[in-house]
């Protein structure tokens, strides 16, 4: 039995429903260069539309103070913590994080802790706690902006799944309207069952 029929249904009139240029959302993808979160590494990730600043002047300092107030961290850990906060959508570059950490050391708001590895471990000092409390509102605003980017990223992933399900419904509707014989029904069932098994194994 030839199994090309089921796949062919997905390439016909409904091809335009699939993600195309501009990312998984088509043109206007919020994570592409022209979207509100576009940019390269060091800014929100996306296509080649240039980089947009996610943190305003002085905010990276406050975010780093906030993170080391929770626990002592290496510089790389701080970069990863911000990336996790944004759901992988944004990570500051080492070229901005490490000079800012040096600034915090110079002003006495963080200190280095002894560590067996070659990496520096940074912890907040009493002066850093006071500075963070003084600028608590600005720090909270910066953290909230990063967190909202993460929520937007996670919501976007959910929308991609919804779009894929809609693609499947549209293709099945098209096949039913065109007329289904038993052979084609079996092909479609086999394809759907195979997809379900692959998803279960992820």
Buried (B, 14 or more C-beta within 10 A) or exposed (E): EEEEBBEEBBEEEBEEBEBEEBBBBBEEBBBBBBBEBBBBEBBBBBBEBEBBEBBEEEBBBBBBBBBBBEEBBBBEBBBEBBBEBBBBBBBBEEEEBBEBBEBBBEEEBBBEEEEEEEEBBBBBBEBBEEBBEEBEEBBEEBBEBBEEBBEBBEEBEEEEEEBBEEBBEBBBEBBEEEEBEEEBEBBBEEBEEEEEEEEEEE
